């Protein structure tokens, strides 16, 4: 990893989340001064990060930005829902559109005009691009992420250096999201059946270390001013769920009792590998799926 | 105009606005049952329309939709700002994204699943397409309109028949928006100078009658299921502001005292004629600019 962020002020949203906490730790190791915003009165501890309080208003973010004086903002906060119920309309819009818009307003307001030295790296999702299309959302969640990208373009037109990294699926240490890799590793050594879908859908899994490196690299590219509006982050290889299970079985040395077909496929399960969007220059994934899963298995042993 | 909406239940948002009030009157003349939603306790009167109260929640819209049972929804409500200040972030998101999302949720929730018989005609703006591009917003307002179109695509994927009409500029009777045509007609006979920009930018002006016909036609096309996601509504002819002034002078028989260059151009004034997007099949503007302005002038005499 380059150290272009050393001694620089960086603002991270979603710093207590999965990728956010890995990114924050990496930035601190690089010597960056890491600021974070949170709605929580008592945020989970992220050692070394300086927390600022967000009370739902742009004014509170302006205060945070004024105090932090960030040169780079990594925007990873979001509310994920694979599908939504009616009560979640407002939370999804608040978390995935309103908060980010208020943040962009605060950042540009606190910056010299035009904000040409300010870098903003946004986290998007491959679920905005069903079937690899320019835009076809899998869920309302994905639609709100696309909506925020559109808002971001408004701020880009006033000089903000922005880019969005489209993530597919991620895994790594300290993953408390209950996602597939963790579920499979948790099941090693258990005898009861693990109910799964048919398992033929493809997934594109990126290790947290590679995701973090991509965010740092994206900030570097944006800082030079030569960024694209978005890049896709792909592991460069897709596996079916069934192949993933085989990898876990091989590494753990235990057969997994999976009840294939016990759960339905989701309405818009991605069966095709995802290959839309520009590749991030100067970055490639370094942690193979076998290596990443082996590391997780060893850490549990 | 066709009368395919006769005796059908139609929901109009923004019914008290400029285009909304013209559309509502036309729908009532066609024999449609027109429902409207409003936040106001005492909405401006639109004779014949049935008003339902929106209190900021999806639940209130669900109640309105359950009562109205609309087959077609025309979504014209929006908050316009040529540029915004920081206090307007939340109102712009609430009016242009949240309200429409809640409405879509209420409509699909109240409909049979999937909502294949439900038609949704949305009002967009040419200001989403600076320089005729696929997307380049002129303002945060335009970005919020684009963001809502993204949300709309999510609901389209569950079967909603939707389309968006991209409006450039509009004029006609009962226009209380203080826009250019009204300002020029108000100035006829006055002697003081009217401060204007350089006047070389092009505008594409559509008469309210033609806009209303386009919305009705769009509902018809969507109803057949053969709609595109969006259509551009162009007058088919652009004039410079200077040419528009000459038209008003010719029709009124009075020279206008215009102080050209007394005001700056806006940051993203559109100088190019706008020619992006699909044309609405089976519709063309019928009211020429000269005819429309002559009608307005005669109505004032």
Interface residues (C-beta under 8 A of the other chain):
Chain A: X58 X62 X86 X89 X90 X93 X97 X98 X101 X102 X105 X109 X135 X136 X137 X139 X140 X142 X143 X144 X146 X147 X148 X150 X151 X153 X154 X157 X268
Chain B: X58 X62 X86 X89 X90 X93 X97 X98 X101 X102 X105 X109 X135 X136 X137 X139 X140 X142 X143 X144 X146 X147 X148 X150 X151 X153 X154 X157 X268
